[in-house]
Amino acid sequence: MQDVSTLVAQAREGRPRAVARLISLVEGASPQLREVMATLAPLTGNAYVVGLTGSPGVGKSTSTSALVTAYRKQGRRVGVLAVDPSSPFSGGALLGDRVRMSEHASDPGVYIRSMATRGHLGGLAWAAPQAIRVLDAAGCDVVLVETVGVGQSEVEIAAQADTSVVLLAPGMGDGIQAAKAGILEIGDVYVVNKADRDGADATARELNHMLGLGESRGPGDWRPPIVKTVASRAEGIDEVVEALEKHRAWMEERGVLAERRRARAAHEVETIAVTALRERIGDLRGDRRLDALAERIVAGELDPYRAADELVEGLTRG
């Protein structure tokens, strides 16, 4: 078992192995996880978390890499969580971080980590909130979370990010997909990538039209901008960074950023609590209390809702 305070101190110094070890403790739900989180708590709250989502093939990894380059030119330290599809059997990620963004691999101001979803719906690894906290405490100014495009559950990125970027590309039917998936409700900045292809202007117009249809914004509310990019050539990336900075300034001015972070923390606490309860209920399988409740339901003496209430009362009493 490694000394957590030493690992955290080394991570703060920018040592990638220490950061990697801390995230591994998070992913593996280590017995040291509580100590890690307690040590990190006073060191967090400084990183700007940007989520990138969109259908497979729109160029999320290329766009993420281009954003890393842009932020590094500004002298900012950048952390990247690239959430990959994973095997439901091994839990391993399909693609490695070095393969995805190899041009940044030797930059000490960039930390890139591929995380497996491990079958978790929403395209985000269950450990992502804690991994974001590790990168925040390690001194990253910006944390980019690139999530798997998995249809309707893409919207989960909105719960993890300060600002959500939705990527689309021409010729992929993304307009219809965006409307179906509900991502028009969660995007703070929209990016039409591969804008050198035919149909880019049409995609941007269609997106603008759909955003207008769904609008219920008052004066001073944020209107998501639409930025056209060719990420493979870094075209339009500076405009994306500018849009992100404007959104961050708008949120800070109106208290939205603090509110989003409170909501994120509340969601995380709820997830941890529900997981703990689920584990305790799982421990009851084969337990006489659960069997007794089941027998009373079968006998018609008790309905399932009242049985569940009794079970929860028993669990919360300890």
VOGU-3710 file (C-alpha; in Angstrom, 3 decimals, decimal comma):
1> mqdvstlvaq> 0,000/0,000/0,000  1,415/3,348/-1,025  1,395/6,401/1,209  -1,455/8,573/-0,049  -0,055/11,905/1,156  3,223/11,183/-0,661  1,362/10,273/-3,868  -0,701/13,456/-3,680  2,397/15,592/-3,052  4,115/14,013/-6,069
11> aregrprava> 0,995/14,540/-8,215  0,997/18,216/-7,213  4,581/18,411/-8,460  3,352/17,197/-11,843  4,753/13,668/-11,684  2,655/11,622/-14,133  3,285/8,290/-12,400  1,788/9,620/-9,166  -1,272/10,933/-11,022  -1,619/7,583/-12,790
21> rlislvegas> -1,388/5,707/-9,503  -4,066/7,884/-7,882  -6,453/7,366/-10,809  -5,754/3,625/-10,681  -6,745/3,633/-6,996  -9,971/5,383/-8,026  -10,728/2,988/-10,906  -10,011/-0,061/-8,783  -12,215/1,177/-5,906  -9,193/0,707/-3,638
31> pqlrevmatl> -9,607/0,499/0,152  -7,459/3,661/0,142  -10,026/5,552/-1,952  -11,619/7,312/1,036  -8,225/8,498/2,219  -7,358/9,680/-1,303  -10,574/11,705/-1,600  -10,177/13,188/1,892  -6,616/14,287/1,083  -7,623/15,765/-2,289
41> apltgnayvv> -10,720/17,632/-1,065  -9,040/20,901/0,026  -6,886/20,964/-3,137  -9,723/20,955/-5,675  -12,085/23,470/-7,254  -9,648/25,223/-9,569  -9,849/23,257/-12,830  -12,269/24,197/-15,602  -13,977/20,968/-16,734  -15,013/20,796/-20,398
51> gltgspgvgk> -16,988/17,829/-21,671  -16,927/16,811/-25,326  -19,594/14,521/-26,697  -21,083/13,555/-30,050  -21,735/10,601/-32,305  -18,885/8,239/-33,232  -16,921/9,550/-36,199  -17,439/13,281/-35,670  -13,789/13,768/-34,678  -13,939/13,997/-30,892
61> ststsalvta> -10,377/12,762/-30,339  -8,966/15,023/-33,059  -10,863/17,996/-31,624  -9,706/17,174/-28,095  -6,096/16,973/-29,267  -6,415/20,331/-31,067  -7,891/21,924/-27,929  -4,972/20,582/-25,872  -2,557/22,276/-28,297  -4,477/25,559/-28,071
71> yrkqgrrvgv> -4,541/25,568/-24,276  -0,854/24,630/-24,058  -0,023/27,648/-26,229  -1,664/29,712/-23,477  0,630/28,049/-20,939  -2,143/26,108/-19,225  -1,747/22,622/-17,793  -4,258/20,243/-19,328  -5,695/16,934/-18,204  -7,616/14,669/-20,581
81> lavdpsspfs> -9,934/11,820/-19,655  -10,713/9,875/-22,833  -13,509/7,468/-21,977  -13,362/4,426/-24,248  -15,741/1,587/-25,028  -14,718/-1,420/-23,020  -15,140/-5,139/-22,925  -17,916/-6,239/-20,544  -15,722/-9,222/-19,728  -12,237/-7,806/-19,180
91> ggallgdrvr> -13,154/-4,181/-18,514  -10,221/-3,140/-20,700  -10,298/-0,026/-22,866  -10,336/-0,523/-26,609  -7,824/2,214/-27,375  -4,865/3,468/-25,362  -4,105/7,082/-24,545  -0,719/7,009/-26,327  -2,352/5,872/-29,552  -5,083/8,478/-29,417
101> msehasdpgv> -3,039/11,598/-28,704  0,570/10,583/-29,154  1,710/14,090/-30,122  1,124/15,232/-26,508  2,538/12,136/-24,804  5,935/13,681/-24,051  4,581/17,065/-22,875  4,920/17,338/-19,059  2,129/19,935/-19,054  -0,390/17,409/-20,384
111> yirsmatrgh> -1,771/14,341/-18,634  -3,882/11,969/-20,747  -5,749/8,979/-19,389  -7,984/6,507/-21,189  -10,721/5,142/-18,975  -12,982/2,198/-19,662  -16,744/2,668/-19,349  -16,990/-0,884/-17,948  -20,506/-1,053/-19,341  -21,642/2,084/-17,508
121> lgglawaapq> -24,475/3,817/-19,349  -23,930/7,400/-20,389  -20,525/6,845/-21,936  -18,705/7,876/-18,777  -16,711/5,632/-16,525  -18,300/5,453/-13,083  -15,009/6,667/-11,648  -14,870/9,799/-13,836  -15,908/12,316/-11,122  -13,127/11,145/-8,805
131> airvldaagc> -10,618/11,031/-11,666  -11,531/14,634/-12,530  -10,857/15,533/-8,894  -7,401/13,905/-9,085  -6,478/15,951/-12,179  -7,860/19,110/-10,568  -5,785/18,586/-7,418  -2,721/17,733/-9,528  -2,735/21,303/-10,854  -4,512/20,975/-14,203
141> dvvlvetvgv> -6,027/24,302/-15,246  -8,333/22,632/-17,759  -9,717/19,072/-17,736  -11,153/17,816/-21,033  -13,512/14,848/-20,697  -14,087/13,134/-24,030  -16,916/10,649/-23,767  -18,033/7,766/-25,935  -20,872/8,663/-28,307  -23,599/6,247/-27,269
151> gqseveiaaq> -26,837/7,778/-28,481  -29,411/8,955/-25,999  -27,244/8,503/-22,928  -24,628/10,987/-24,203  -26,379/13,572/-22,052  -24,665/12,247/-18,914  -21,612/14,355/-19,792  -23,632/17,429/-18,800  -23,683/16,224/-15,204  -19,862/16,061/-15,078
161> adtsvvllap> -18,747/19,186/-16,922  -18,748/22,921/-16,276  -19,241/23,442/-20,016  -20,531/20,833/-22,472  -19,386/20,851/-26,103  -21,494/18,899/-28,590  -19,741/17,921/-31,827  -21,536/17,202/-35,081  -20,317/16,588/-38,628  -21,945/17,045/-42,050
171> gmgdgiqaak> -23,315/14,066/-43,903  -23,911/11,935/-40,810  -27,550/12,751/-40,134  -26,399/14,410/-36,940  -29,195/16,960/-36,912  -31,824/14,253/-36,499  -29,597/12,383/-34,055  -29,136/15,520/-31,970  -32,870/16,044/-31,718  -33,452/12,373/-30,831
181> agileigdvy> -30,723/12,166/-28,227  -31,807/15,337/-26,460  -28,301/16,780/-26,676  -29,786/20,053/-27,896  -30,768/20,593/-24,274  -27,325/20,088/-22,789  -24,913/21,731/-25,237  -23,312/25,022/-24,178  -21,170/25,209/-27,321  -21,883/23,410/-30,601
191> vvnkadrdga> -19,115/22,502/-33,021  -19,687/21,453/-36,622  -16,420/19,634/-37,337  -15,128/18,564/-40,750  -16,455/21,892/-42,067  -14,455/21,455/-45,294  -16,950/18,785/-46,356  -20,065/19,390/-48,422  -23,083/20,083/-46,280  -21,287/21,815/-43,381
201> datarelnhm> -23,172/25,078/-43,864  -26,455/23,192/-44,147  -25,699/21,283/-40,923  -24,948/24,546/-39,102  -28,177/26,134/-40,415  -30,238/23,100/-39,431  -28,692/23,098/-35,977  -29,310/26,838/-35,570  -32,930/26,328/-36,616  -33,461/23,501/-34,118
211> lglgesrgpg> -31,854/25,503/-31,322  -34,224/28,360/-32,162  -37,257/26,055/-32,052  -36,341/24,797/-28,609  -35,543/28,206/-27,163  -37,183/29,487/-24,021  -34,397/31,904/-23,130  -34,862/35,264/-21,498  -32,735/38,401/-21,787  -29,194/37,736/-20,633
221> dwrppivktv> -29,528/33,951/-20,913  -26,761/32,025/-22,642  -27,357/31,301/-26,317  -25,091/28,420/-27,399  -22,832/29,478/-30,284  -22,219/27,263/-33,318  -18,567/27,082/-34,378  -17,357/25,442/-37,597  -14,003/23,672/-37,415  -11,609/21,447/-39,309
231> asraegidev> -9,934/19,953/-36,251  -7,417/17,932/-38,274  -5,937/21,253/-39,456  -6,688/23,141/-36,213  -8,991/25,478/-38,163  -11,616/27,137/-35,963  -10,126/25,772/-32,720  -9,200/29,234/-31,419  -12,835/30,230/-31,926  -13,929/27,196/-29,872
241> vealekhraw> -11,580/28,223/-27,036  -12,950/31,776/-27,238  -16,524/30,445/-27,003  -15,556/28,324/-23,987  -13,986/31,313/-22,232  -17,069/33,436/-22,905  -19,314/30,734/-21,462  -17,125/30,399/-18,384  -17,192/34,188/-17,828  -20,981/34,243/-18,269
251> meergvlaer> -21,406/31,416/-15,726  -19,115/33,053/-13,169  -20,883/36,403/-13,529  -24,317/34,880/-12,845  -23,372/32,237/-10,270  -24,195/29,415/-12,701  -20,746/27,828/-12,414  -21,007/27,477/-8,625  -24,519/26,068/-8,958  -23,421/23,499/-11,558
261> rraraaheve> -20,582/22,387/-9,311  -22,930/22,049/-6,319  -25,305/19,950/-8,421  -22,374/17,804/-9,559  -21,247/17,225/-5,972  -24,801/16,353/-4,891  -25,125/13,848/-7,745  -21,803/12,274/-6,802  -22,801/11,924/-3,126  -26,105/10,389/-4,178
271> tiavtalrer> -24,331/7,894/-6,462  -21,916/6,840/-3,705  -24,757/6,469/-1,188  -26,947/4,446/-3,579  -23,973/2,216/-4,463  -23,322/1,578/-0,767  -26,981/0,718/-0,175  -27,029/-1,567/-3,212  -23,987/-3,408/-1,875  -25,662/-3,867/1,502
281> igdlrgdrrl> -28,816/-5,170/-0,160  -26,647/-7,506/-2,236  -25,150/-8,823/0,995  -28,674/-9,752/2,124  -29,173/-12,305/-0,651  -29,728/-15,564/1,154  -30,243/-13,604/4,386  -33,224/-14,722/6,480  -34,741/-11,187/6,618  -35,065/-10,940/2,833
291> dalaerivag> -36,372/-14,509/2,562  -38,987/-13,791/5,253  -40,220/-10,707/3,401  -40,415/-12,711/0,157  -42,456/-15,437/1,874  -44,949/-12,861/3,190  -45,346/-11,388/-0,316  -46,007/-14,834/-1,820  -48,524/-15,544/0,948  -50,368/-12,315/0,173
301> eldpyraade> -49,632/-10,866/3,626  -47,466/-8,035/2,317  -47,105/-6,011/-0,862  -43,659/-5,460/-2,465  -43,621/-1,717/-1,675  -44,220/-2,212/2,045  -41,620/-5,003/2,006  -39,112/-2,641/0,390  -39,908/0,008/3,032  -39,221/-2,507/5,797
311> lvegltrg> -35,989/-3,576/4,131  -34,752/0,028/3,796  -35,696/0,781/7,402  -33,718/-2,244/8,506  -30,697/-1,202/6,458  -30,703/2,413/7,645  -31,026/1,314/11,273  -27,901/-0,736/10,624
//
